[in-house]
Amino acid sequence: MHIGIIGAGKVGSTLGAAFTKAGQAVTMGVRSPGETPGAVSVAEAVAAAEVVVLATPFAAVEHVVDAAGPMAGKVVVDATNPLLPSLALAVGHSDSGGEVLQRLVPRARVVKCFNTVGVEVMANPTVGGRQATMFLCGDDAGARQTVLGLARALGFDAVELGPLKHARLLEPAAALWIQLAMVERRGRRIALRLEGAGAQAKVVTPSTPSRRVAVLGAGHIGGGLARAWAKAGHAVTVGVRAPTAADSRGLASETGARVTTPAEAVAASDVVALAVPAQGVEALATEVRFGGKLVIDCTNHVGPGFTLSFGHTTSWAEEVARRLPGARVFKSFNAQGAENVAQPLSVSGPSANFFCGDDAAGREVVSQLVQDVGFEPVSVGALRQARLLEPLMMLWVTAARVMGQRAMGFRLLRD
């Protein structure tokens, strides 16, 4: 297959070398070919290629399209990310850079891929002994299959998610990688891997110190957290609308937790986990006093058509913080299913549980509570980073549907 790579920076050069090593014919296309040995013009590279990889800054996309000439029918791989100088996303929630590109080249077959890791992982996708997952999406099924094969040829555990609108999830995943690698200083040889549950039994060591924890909600997530924290030695109170209901009594009998009303549970605790439907938080905010409490928001506000109600300029967690004045709000336990909460150990180790919040002292508390469930705690910084963790939930759900399984979670790979 002949691949034209547009852009000879770090991403373009790395992908070019990787595809060449994998046996593909590669032509590099640049704006000024005389300045880059072996390169040709953008139009020449596109004309010769079956697959075009766009590896320029997102700000240059329109210029590239203008210079590229006809791209009708070609597979165009969008490896860009629409980032502002602050590293926040310039496009998101109801649109994506991938969709912007598709509108610019309506007759091309655009696939979003190779945008969620740095060049160090592109060059060698085996991180910590495991294959990094590379997600991709596009509206043309044949184009997706072509790019799926290319990603696997480079050594990625590739997963295709379906329509191009899912680039709205992959671009926040790229921003999450940047936040972890560069802001949280975890290094550039890190990557996400979506991995099925392992067969290991979960070993729980009693936590020190024991904390007074309220779990509001006794559904799959709330019940799972209550069981794990009670087993770890915390004093757990479950707050529900109907404390005498059979399922609530069963949870109390199983865990030893006290079951009472939400208001009483919050009053008796220092840490509160919101594990009710997101719409129920509105009512709790008017009925219960959360001031001074450390509140863990495990919810996801999903609207019609199974889309997030809040986007890249705010997050539901930030809205929760506005509704609970005086509370120290964190986002956590929202980017996996109840199956992963019940069994946080994947095939090769503990799944990652990402969390964020503004209170420095609270991060230590949340980190320990995450460990007590059996996850690897991964802080992503301030509460505004919930703008990245809420789309990660949608990415997990989308992948679970495509792959036909829910007993899996994200691992954060590192060497």
C-alpha positions as CSV (number, residue, x, y, z in Angstrom):
1,M,0.0,0.0,0.0
2,H,1.2,3.5,-0.8
3,I,0.9,5.9,2.1
4,G,1.3,9.7,1.7
5,I,2.2,11.4,4.9
6,I,1.5,15.1,5.0
7,G,3.9,16.8,7.5
8,A,7.5,15.9,8.3
9,G,7.5,16.9,11.9
10,K,7.9,14.5,14.8
11,V,4.5,12.8,14.2
12,G,4.9,12.5,10.4
13,S,8.5,11.4,10.6
14,T,7.8,8.8,13.2
15,L,4.8,7.4,11.4
16,G,6.7,7.4,8.1
17,A,9.5,5.4,9.6
18,A,7.1,3.0,11.3
19,F,5.1,2.3,8.1
20,T,8.3,1.9,6.1
21,K,9.5,-0.7,8.7
22,A,6.1,-2.5,8.4
23,G,6.7,-2.8,4.6
24,Q,4.5,0.0,3.3
25,A,5.6,2.5,0.6
26,V,5.8,5.9,2.0
27,T,6.0,9.4,0.5
28,M,6.4,12.5,2.6
29,G,4.5,15.6,1.5
30,V,5.5,19.0,2.7
31,R,4.9,22.6,1.9
32,S,8.5,23.4,1.0
33,P,10.0,20.1,-0.4
34,G,13.4,21.6,-1.1
35,E,13.9,22.0,2.6
36,T,13.2,18.3,3.5
37,P,15.4,15.6,1.9
38,G,13.3,13.0,0.0
39,A,10.0,14.9,0.4
40,V,7.7,16.0,-2.4
41,S,5.0,18.6,-2.5
42,V,1.7,18.0,-0.7
43,A,-0.2,17.6,-4.0
44,E,2.4,15.0,-5.3
45,A,2.2,13.0,-2.1
46,V,-1.6,12.9,-2.2
47,A,-1.8,12.0,-5.9
48,A,0.5,9.0,-5.4
49,A,-1.1,7.7,-2.3
50,E,-3.9,5.3,-1.5
51,V,-4.0,6.4,2.1
52,V,-3.2,10.0,3.2
53,V,-2.1,10.6,6.8
54,L,-2.5,14.1,8.0
55,A,0.2,14.8,10.5
56,T,0.4,18.6,10.7
57,P,-0.8,20.9,13.4
58,F,-4.6,21.2,13.4
59,A,-4.3,24.9,12.6
60,A,-2.7,24.0,9.2
61,V,-5.5,21.7,8.1
62,E,-7.2,24.2,5.8
63,H,-3.9,25.1,4.2
64,V,-3.1,21.4,3.6
65,V,-6.5,20.8,2.0
66,D,-6.1,23.8,-0.3
67,A,-2.6,22.5,-1.3
68,A,-3.6,18.8,-1.6
69,G,-5.6,18.8,-4.8
70,P,-8.4,16.1,-5.3
71,M,-8.8,13.6,-2.5
72,A,-12.1,12.1,-3.5
73,G,-12.3,8.4,-2.6
74,K,-9.0,8.4,-0.7
75,V,-8.7,7.2,2.8
76,V,-7.6,10.2,4.8
77,V,-6.2,9.5,8.3
78,D,-6.6,12.4,10.7
79,A,-3.8,12.2,13.3
80,T,-4.3,15.8,14.4
81,N,-5.7,17.3,17.6
82,P,-7.5,20.7,17.8
83,L,-5.5,22.1,20.7
84,L,-5.3,25.7,22.0
85,P,-1.9,27.0,23.3
86,S,-3.2,26.2,26.8
87,L,-3.5,22.5,25.6
88,A,-7.2,22.6,26.1
89,L,-9.4,21.5,23.2
90,A,-10.6,24.2,20.8
91,V,-13.3,21.9,19.4
92,G,-15.4,19.4,21.3
93,H,-18.6,18.0,22.8
94,S,-20.9,18.6,19.7
95,D,-18.1,18.6,17.1
96,S,-14.5,17.4,16.6
97,G,-11.5,18.1,14.6
98,G,-12.1,14.9,12.6
99,E,-15.5,16.1,11.6
100,V,-14.2,19.5,10.7
101,L,-11.7,17.8,8.3
102,Q,-14.5,15.6,6.8
103,R,-16.5,18.8,6.0
104,L,-13.4,20.2,4.3
105,V,-12.9,17.1,2.1
106,P,-16.5,15.8,1.8
107,R,-15.7,13.2,-0.8
108,A,-12.7,11.7,1.0
109,R,-13.1,8.8,3.5
110,V,-11.8,10.3,6.8
111,V,-10.7,8.1,9.7
112,K,-9.6,9.5,13.1
113,C,-6.5,7.5,14.3
114,F,-2.9,7.8,15.7
115,N,-3.9,10.9,17.7
116,T,-4.0,9.6,21.3
117,V,-0.3,8.9,22.0
118,G,3.0,10.6,21.6
119,V,5.6,9.8,19.1
120,E,7.6,7.6,21.6
121,V,4.6,5.2,21.7
122,M,4.0,5.5,17.9
123,A,7.5,4.3,17.4
124,N,7.1,1.4,19.8
125,P,3.5,0.6,20.9
126,T,4.6,-2.1,23.4
127,V,4.6,-0.3,26.7
128,G,5.4,-2.1,29.9
129,G,5.2,-5.4,28.1
130,R,1.7,-4.8,26.8
131,Q,0.3,-3.4,23.5
132,A,-1.2,0.1,23.7
133,T,-4.7,0.4,22.5
134,M,-5.3,2.5,19.4
135,F,-8.9,3.6,18.9
136,L,-10.1,4.7,15.5
137,C,-13.4,5.8,13.9
138,G,-14.8,6.9,10.6
139,D,-18.0,6.9,8.6
140,D,-16.8,4.5,5.9
141,A,-16.5,0.9,7.0
142,G,-14.0,0.0,4.4
143,A,-11.7,2.9,5.3
144,R,-12.0,1.9,9.0
145,Q,-10.8,-1.7,8.1
146,T,-7.9,-0.3,6.1
147,V,-6.7,1.8,9.0
148,L,-7.4,-0.9,11.5
149,G,-4.9,-3.1,9.5
150,L,-2.3,-0.3,9.4
151,A,-2.6,0.3,13.2
152,R,-2.2,-3.4,13.9
153,A,0.8,-3.6,11.5
154,L,2.5,-1.0,13.7
155,G,1.9,-3.1,16.8
156,F,-1.1,-1.5,18.3
157,D,-4.0,-3.3,19.9
158,A,-6.4,-1.5,17.5
159,V,-10.2,-1.1,18.2
160,E,-12.5,0.5,15.7
161,L,-15.4,2.4,17.2
162,G,-17.7,3.1,14.3
163,P,-18.8,6.5,13.0
164,L,-16.5,9.6,12.8
165,K,-18.6,11.4,15.5
166,H,-16.7,9.3,18.0
167,A,-13.7,11.5,17.3
168,R,-15.4,13.7,20.0
169,L,-14.2,11.0,22.4
170,L,-10.8,10.3,20.9
171,E,-9.7,14.0,21.0
172,P,-10.4,14.3,24.7
173,A,-8.5,11.0,25.2
174,A,-5.5,12.7,23.5
175,A,-5.8,15.7,25.8
176,L,-5.9,13.3,28.7
177,W,-2.6,11.7,27.5
178,I,-1.1,15.2,27.2
179,Q,-2.3,16.1,30.7
180,L,-0.8,12.9,32.2
181,A,2.4,12.9,30.3
182,M,3.3,16.6,30.3
183,V,1.4,18.3,33.1
184,E,1.3,15.5,35.7
185,R,4.8,14.5,34.6
186,R,4.3,10.8,34.2
187,G,6.6,10.7,31.2
188,R,5.8,10.3,27.5
189,R,6.1,6.5,27.4
190,I,2.6,6.0,28.7
191,A,-0.5,4.8,27.0
192,L,-4.0,3.6,27.6
193,R,-5.0,-0.1,27.2
194,L,-8.5,-1.4,27.3
195,E,-8.3,-4.8,28.9
196,G,-10.6,-7.5,30.1
197,A,-11.0,-8.6,33.7
198,G,-8.5,-11.0,35.1
199,A,-9.1,-14.2,37.1
200,Q,-7.2,-13.0,40.2
201,A,-9.1,-12.7,43.5
202,K,-9.2,-9.2,44.8
203,V,-7.0,-8.8,47.9
204,V,-8.2,-6.1,50.2
205,T,-5.9,-4.8,53.0
206,P,-7.8,-2.8,55.7
207,S,-7.2,0.9,55.0
208,T,-5.4,3.2,57.4
209,P,-7.0,5.4,58.7
210,S,-10.6,4.2,58.7
211,R,-12.9,6.9,57.3
212,R,-16.6,7.7,57.7
213,V,-17.9,7.3,54.2
214,A,-21.5,7.9,52.9
215,V,-22.5,6.3,49.6
216,L,-25.6,7.9,48.2
217,G,-27.3,5.3,46.0
218,A,-27.4,1.5,46.3
219,G,-27.4,0.6,42.7
220,H,-24.6,-1.3,40.9
221,I,-22.0,1.4,41.3
222,G,-23.1,2.5,44.8
223,G,-23.5,-1.0,46.0
224,G,-20.0,-2.0,44.6
225,L,-18.3,0.9,46.3
226,A,-20.1,0.3,49.6
227,R,-19.0,-3.4,49.6
228,A,-15.4,-2.6,48.8
229,W,-15.1,0.2,51.4
230,A,-16.8,-1.7,54.1
231,K,-14.4,-4.7,53.4
232,A,-11.5,-2.2,53.6
233,G,-12.6,-1.3,57.1
234,H,-14.3,2.0,56.6
235,A,-17.4,3.0,58.4
236,V,-19.9,3.0,55.6
237,T,-23.4,4.6,55.6
238,V,-25.6,4.1,52.6
239,G,-28.1,6.9,51.9
240,V,-31.2,6.0,49.9
241,R,-34.8,7.3,49.5
242,A,-36.3,4.1,50.9
243,P,-34.0,2.7,53.6
244,T,-36.4,-0.1,54.4
245,A,-36.5,-1.5,50.9
246,A,-35.5,-5.1,50.4
247,D,-32.4,-4.4,48.3
248,S,-31.2,-1.8,50.9
249,R,-31.7,-4.3,53.7
250,G,-29.8,-6.9,51.7
251,L,-26.8,-4.5,51.2
252,A,-26.8,-3.7,54.9
253,S,-26.8,-7.4,55.8
254,E,-24.0,-8.2,53.4
255,T,-21.7,-5.3,54.3
256,G,-22.6,-4.3,57.8
257,A,-23.2,-0.8,56.5
258,R,-25.9,1.4,58.1
259,V,-28.7,2.3,55.6
260,T,-30.5,5.5,56.2
261,T,-31.8,8.6,54.4
262,P,-29.3,10.7,52.3
263,A,-29.4,13.6,54.7
264,E,-28.6,11.4,57.7
265,A,-25.9,9.6,55.8
266,V,-24.2,12.8,54.8
267,A,-24.4,14.3,58.3
268,A,-22.7,11.2,59.7
269,S,-19.8,11.1,57.2
270,D,-16.7,13.0,56.2
271,V,-16.6,11.6,52.6
272,V,-19.6,11.4,50.4
273,A,-19.8,9.4,47.1
274,L,-22.6,10.5,44.7
275,A,-23.7,7.2,43.0
276,V,-27.3,8.2,42.1
277,P,-28.4,9.1,38.6
278,A,-27.0,12.5,37.7
279,Q,-30.5,14.1,37.5
280,G,-31.0,13.0,41.1
281,V,-28.1,15.2,42.3
282,E,-30.2,18.3,41.6
283,A,-32.8,17.2,44.2
284,L,-30.1,16.2,46.7
285,A,-28.4,19.6,46.4
286,T,-31.6,21.3,47.7
287,E,-32.3,18.7,50.4
288,V,-28.9,17.9,51.9
289,R,-26.2,20.1,53.4
290,F,-22.8,19.1,51.8
291,G,-20.8,22.1,53.1
292,G,-17.3,21.0,54.3
293,K,-17.7,17.4,53.0
294,L,-15.3,15.8,50.5
295,V,-17.7,14.8,47.7
296,I,-16.8,12.2,45.1
297,D,-19.0,12.6,42.0
298,C,-19.3,9.2,40.3
299,T,-22.1,10.3,38.0
300,N,-22.4,11.1,34.3
301,H,-25.0,13.6,33.0
302,V,-26.2,12.0,29.8
303,G,-28.9,13.5,27.6
304,P,-31.0,12.5,24.6
305,G,-29.3,10.3,22.1
306,F,-26.9,9.1,24.7
307,T,-24.7,12.2,24.5
308,L,-23.0,14.1,27.3
309,S,-25.1,17.1,28.5
310,F,-21.9,19.1,29.2
311,G,-18.9,19.6,27.0
312,H,-15.4,20.7,26.7
313,T,-16.0,24.2,28.1
314,T,-17.3,22.8,31.4
315,S,-18.2,19.4,32.9
316,W,-20.9,17.9,35.0
317,A,-18.5,17.7,37.9
318,E,-17.9,21.4,37.8
319,E,-21.6,22.0,37.7
320,V,-22.0,19.7,40.7
321,A,-19.4,21.8,42.6
322,R,-21.4,25.0,41.8
323,R,-24.6,23.3,43.2
324,L,-22.8,22.2,46.4
325,P,-21.2,25.3,47.8
326,G,-18.6,24.6,50.4
327,A,-18.1,21.0,49.4
328,R,-14.7,19.8,48.1
329,V,-15.8,18.0,44.9
330,F,-13.8,15.3,43.1
331,K,-14.6,13.3,39.9
332,S,-13.9,9.6,40.1
333,F,-15.4,6.1,39.5
334,N,-17.3,7.4,36.4
335,A,-15.3,5.9,33.5
336,Q,-16.0,2.2,33.9
337,G,-19.0,-0.2,34.5
338,A,-20.1,-1.8,37.7
339,E,-18.4,-5.0,36.5
340,N,-15.0,-3.3,36.7
341,V,-15.8,-1.9,40.2
342,A,-16.6,-5.4,41.3
343,Q,-13.4,-6.8,39.7
344,P,-10.8,-4.0,39.2
345,L,-8.1,-6.5,38.3
346,S,-7.6,-6.8,34.6
347,V,-5.6,-9.6,32.9
348,S,-2.3,-8.0,33.6
349,G,-2.9,-5.9,36.7
350,P,-5.2,-3.4,38.4
351,S,-7.3,-1.2,36.1
352,A,-6.7,2.6,36.4
353,N,-9.2,4.8,38.1
354,F,-8.7,8.4,37.1
355,F,-9.7,11.2,39.5
356,C,-9.5,15.0,39.7
357,G,-10.3,17.7,42.1
358,D,-9.0,21.1,43.3
359,D,-8.3,20.2,47.0
360,A,-4.7,19.1,47.5
361,A,-5.3,17.4,50.8
362,G,-8.4,15.7,49.4
363,R,-6.4,14.1,46.6
364,E,-4.6,11.9,49.2
365,V,-8.0,10.8,50.6
366,V,-9.5,10.0,47.3
367,S,-6.3,8.2,46.1
368,Q,-6.5,5.9,49.2
369,L,-10.2,5.2,48.7
370,V,-9.5,4.3,45.0
371,Q,-6.9,1.8,46.1
372,D,-9.3,0.4,48.7
373,V,-11.6,-0.6,45.9
374,G,-8.7,-2.3,44.1
375,F,-7.9,0.2,41.4
376,E,-4.6,1.9,40.6
377,P,-5.3,5.6,41.5
378,V,-4.3,8.1,38.8
379,S,-4.7,11.8,39.5
380,V,-5.2,14.0,36.5
381,G,-5.1,17.3,38.4
382,A,-7.8,20.0,38.9
383,L,-11.5,19.5,38.7
384,R,-11.7,21.1,35.3
385,Q,-10.0,17.9,34.0
386,A,-13.4,16.2,34.5
387,R,-13.9,17.6,31.0
388,L,-11.6,14.7,29.9
389,L,-12.9,12.0,32.3
390,E,-16.5,12.3,31.3
391,P,-15.9,11.7,27.6
392,L,-13.7,8.8,28.8
393,M,-16.9,7.2,30.2
394,M,-18.5,7.5,26.7
395,L,-15.4,6.0,25.2
396,W,-15.6,3.0,27.5
397,V,-19.3,2.5,26.8
398,T,-18.8,2.8,23.0
399,A,-15.9,0.3,23.1
400,A,-17.9,-2.1,25.3
401,R,-20.8,-2.1,22.8
402,V,-18.4,-2.7,19.8
403,M,-16.5,-5.4,21.6
404,G,-19.6,-7.0,23.1
405,Q,-18.3,-7.1,26.7
406,R,-18.5,-5.0,29.8
407,A,-16.1,-6.8,32.1
408,M,-13.1,-4.6,31.2
409,G,-11.3,-1.5,32.2
410,F,-8.6,1.0,31.2
411,R,-5.0,0.3,32.2
412,L,-2.4,3.0,32.2
413,L,0.7,1.4,30.7
414,R,4.2,2.6,31.4
415,D,7.7,1.2,31.0
